[in-house]
């Protein structure tokens, strides 16, 4: 299972197959987590649409890790072959 950010107010849950998706969908539909406004099933994924007004568990870390920016250094000197 992979959980990926999808836009500003959704999460995409990737599952191995249809049986796993149906099981997770049934569990989440029976007891939706706080802050989840809707659950959209597909063949191997679930999209959790989040309520932007809800903030059930504030976090200090972003959903996806930030990649440090790299500033290119000076170009390598050209050398003839």
N, C-alpha and C positions, 0 to 999 in steps of 0.2 A: 504494500500500500504506500502510495506517495500522496502527500498533501501539498498543493501548490497554490500560491496566491493567484487570483483571477480578477484583475481590476482592483478597484478601491474597496469594494464591499462584497467580495465573494471568495470562496475557497473551492478549488477543484480537487476532489479525492479520486485518485486513480486506483482501481482494484484489478486483481488478476483476471477476473471473468464475471459473467452474469450471475452465477450463484452467490458469489461474495458480495456483489453489488446489491442483490435483492435482500440478503441478510442484513447488511448494514443499513439499507434504506428502511426496512421494517423496524429495526431497533431505533433509528433516529426519528422516524415518523411517530412511533409510540411515545417517545420521551425526547422531544427536541431540546438540544442544548440551549442554554440562555444566549440570547443575541442572534439566534438563527431565525430569520423571517420566513424562509421557504427552502425546500429541498427539491432539486430537479434531478430525477434519475435519467441515466442513459445506459447504453449497453455495458460499459465497463467503468463508468464514472458516476459520481454524484457531484452536483454543484450545490454548495451551501451558500444561499444568498443571506448576507448578514444585514441586520438592522443597524444602520449607521448611528441611530440615536442611542442604541444600547451599548454599554461598555461593561460587560460582565466581569472581565478580568483584565484590567489595564496591564500593559506590558511595556517594559523599557527597551525591548529588543524588537526589531522589525521581523516580519514573517520570513523574509528572504535575507540571507546574509548579504552584507554589502561587500562589494569587491573594491579593494583600494584602487584609487585611480593611479595610473602610471603616466608620468610625463616622459615623453621620449627624450633621451639624451642626445648629445651631438651625434651626427651621423658618423659612421666609421669612415676613415680615410679610404679613398679609392686607390686600388692597387692594380697595376696591369698584370695580366696573366703571364 
